[in-house]
């Protein structure tokens, strides 16, 4: 296999775009998803809980368990 057998990044994007605009819904969805990933349109989900609050709650629980254990 030589380099001409491998699709360039532009060719891949063009193919996804063509599929996204096509007739088959499953192909359209997958192509749109791949293009969205390429363009960084998906953002990571944020944790609902504040990490500081979670850490404080864990520390309080551990302190409570240790206090009960030593009593």
Wavefront OBJ file of the C-alpha trace (Angstrom):
o trace
v 0.000 0.000 0.000
v 1.448 3.395 -0.949
v 0.545 6.874 0.246
v -2.009 7.403 -2.542
v -4.095 4.554 -1.057
v -4.556 6.487 2.195
v -7.227 9.175 2.404
v -6.063 12.651 3.338
v -7.714 14.433 6.265
v -9.587 16.676 3.807
v -10.879 13.629 1.931
v -12.141 12.102 5.175
v -13.932 15.316 6.133
v -15.411 15.616 2.644
v -16.689 12.035 2.858
v -18.268 12.607 6.275
v -19.878 15.792 4.978
v -21.233 13.971 1.921
v -22.627 11.179 4.113
v -24.137 13.673 6.542
v -26.038 15.302 3.687
v -27.083 11.958 2.203
v -30.257 9.924 2.326
v -29.449 7.178 4.846
v -30.244 8.341 8.372
v -27.832 5.991 10.190
v -24.945 7.138 7.990
v -25.998 10.767 8.388
v -26.036 10.508 12.168
v -22.620 8.824 12.354
v -21.084 11.295 9.897
v -22.526 14.254 11.775
v -21.167 12.839 15.040
v -17.679 12.421 13.565
v -17.716 15.953 12.164
v -18.907 17.320 15.504
v -16.031 15.557 17.258
v -13.582 16.945 14.706
v -14.857 20.476 15.273
v -14.858 19.974 19.085
v -18.587 20.630 19.330
v -18.991 18.162 22.178
v -17.998 19.505 25.568
v -17.210 17.286 28.529
v -19.969 17.089 31.084
v -19.294 18.918 34.312
v -19.826 17.120 37.596
v -22.929 18.423 39.278
v -21.255 18.437 42.681
v -18.650 21.003 43.626
v -15.376 19.074 44.211
v -14.603 21.226 47.266
v -17.973 20.446 48.822
v -17.541 16.749 48.069
v -14.072 16.693 49.655
v -15.377 18.505 52.738
v -18.237 16.013 53.064
v -15.856 13.058 52.766
v -13.490 14.530 55.360
v -16.410 15.124 57.754
v -17.633 11.553 57.284
v -14.160 10.112 57.899
v -13.727 12.300 61.001
v -17.106 11.134 62.288
v -16.227 7.465 61.737
v -12.831 7.886 63.424
v -14.413 9.716 66.372
v -17.004 6.968 66.791
v -14.301 4.309 66.541
v -12.127 5.926 69.211
v -15.027 6.561 71.609
l 1 2 3 4 5 6 7 8 9 10 11 12 13 14 15 16 17 18 19 20 21 22 23 24 25 26 27 28 29 30 31 32 33 34 35 36 37 38 39 40 41 42 43 44 45 46 47 48 49 50 51 52 53 54 55 56 57 58 59 60 61 62 63 64 65 66 67 68 69 70 71
